[in-house]
């Protein structure tokens, strides 16, 4: 899978996208299952975005909104 994420974002997007596509909670099909993400909540949020059919661009926008609301 080639997502638009950089570093940790790519890891979250890979796990969330694979989960949304029915592959399970894995980084890449065909390799052993390991927990490679650091935030279960953020991975699940990304999963719901992918499950609804949106791209990672929505996650970037959501991130910006959450930062603005936090500030």
C-alpha positions in Angstrom: 0.0 0.0 0.0 1.3 3.4 -0.9 -0.4 6.1 1.1 0.4 9.7 1.3 1.5 9.6 4.9 5.0 10.6 6.0 6.7 8.6 8.7 4.3 7.8 11.5 1.3 9.0 9.5 2.1 6.4 6.9 2.0 3.7 9.5 -1.4 4.8 10.9 -2.8 5.0 7.4 -1.5 1.6 6.4 -3.0 -0.1 9.5 -6.3 1.8 9.3 -6.7 1.2 5.5 -6.0 -2.5 5.8 -8.5 -2.8 8.6 -11.1 -0.9 6.6 -10.5 -3.1 3.6 -11.0 -6.3 5.6 -7.4 -7.3 5.8 -7.3 -7.0 9.5 -5.1 -4.9 11.8 -1.9 -5.4 9.9 0.7 -3.1 8.4 1.0 -5.1 5.1 -0.7 -8.3 4.0 1.6 -11.3 4.1 3.8 -10.3 7.0 3.3 -11.3 10.6 0.8 -9.3 12.7 2.5 -6.8 15.1 1.3 -3.7 16.8 3.2 -1.0 15.0 1.2 2.1 15.8 1.5 4.2 18.9 -2.1 5.5 19.3 -5.0 3.1 19.1 -7.4 6.0 19.2 -5.9 7.8 16.2 -5.6 4.6 14.3 -9.3 3.9 14.9 -10.3 7.4 13.9 -8.3 6.9 10.7 -10.1 3.6 10.2 -13.5 5.2 10.4 -12.5 7.8 7.8 -11.3 5.1 5.4 -14.3 2.9 6.1 -16.6 5.8 5.1 -14.8 6.0 1.8 -12.8 9.2 2.3 -9.1 9.6 1.6 -6.3 10.6 4.0 -6.9 14.2 3.0 -9.8 14.2 5.4 -7.6 13.0 8.2 -5.2 15.9 7.5 -8.1 18.4 7.7 -9.4 16.7 10.8 -5.9 17.0 12.4 -5.8 20.8 11.6 -9.3 21.3 13.1 -8.3 19.5 16.3 -5.1 21.5 16.6 -7.1 24.8 16.1 -9.7 23.7 18.7 -7.0 22.7 21.1 -5.2 26.0 20.8 
